Amino acid sequence: MPRPIWSGSIAFGLVNIPVKLYSAIEETSIDLDMLDKNGFSNIKYKRVNEDTGKEVTWGNIVKGYKLDGRYIVLEDKDFEKAAAEKTKRIDIVSFVKEKEIDPIYYDTTYYLGADKKDQKTYALLRDAMKKTEMVGLGTYVLRNKEHLGVIKVYKNALVLTKLHFESEIRDLEDYNIPPASVKSTAGEVKMATTLIEQLVEPFDISNYKDEYTEQLLKFIKEKAKGKVATPKKGTSPIPKETSSLMEQLKASLKTSTPASRRKAKKKE
């Protein structure tokens, strides 16, 4: 069984539920090392002084914040003073409808394991949240930093998803986003709506796999045996540059179904 990242409790009202926090996500990417192509030795990174070019030891490294053209150096005691007060609680401050939380705020998700001695209160919160279709919004401290999170039900478990604060979301004005003045014609919207409806199906995550990582690992194993890896050939049609948006929509309607698109992707 995985080791817990944090142990504490969920608190709402006068109810206290002992829980343990576990990582719910396991990345599937392949861990690759940086090597010198001459001899394949590992590449090591050094901490170098920008002005002198000399390596700096950890003991001589300090942290600083640039303010008005000069650095303000921070010591350990400064971080301690600013650190969030350590608690062993996830304090639910309110319950909200999940659809009111924009997905852009979601970050890391954790499993909340129950205490073997007190599973009744855990189950009670889970069942009540299921019945009301609400999620719990609250704060907690992890690694000396205060976080905002949402507790919700996943299957028969409670999970905690860390939320980004509003200040962490970048402003849309910094990007090339079409303004509201850019409009589609009624015909284009009708055609695109028909295409969307044609691609509608119940959500099933098992239909989607990390095929790139799987294929890369296959190539690595083949290369280790001295075999030449055979790349996949792309089969997805590429719209002609001269074709209009309406022509692309019409062509899409003739070929697009969820199953056919997944099948085509697998052949790529």
Protein Blocks (a to p, Z undefined) as FASTA:
>chain_A
ZZdfbdcdddehjbccddddddfbdcfbdcdddddfehpaacddddddfklopacdfklp
ccdddeehiacdddfklmmmmpccddfbdcdfbdcdfklpcfklpccdddddddfklmml
mmmmmmmmmmnopacdddddeehiacddddddehjaccddddddfklpccfklpccddfk
lccdfklmmmmmmmmmmmgccddfklpccfklmmmmmmmmmmmnopacdddddfbdcddf
kbcfklmmmmmmmmgcfklmmmmmmmZZ
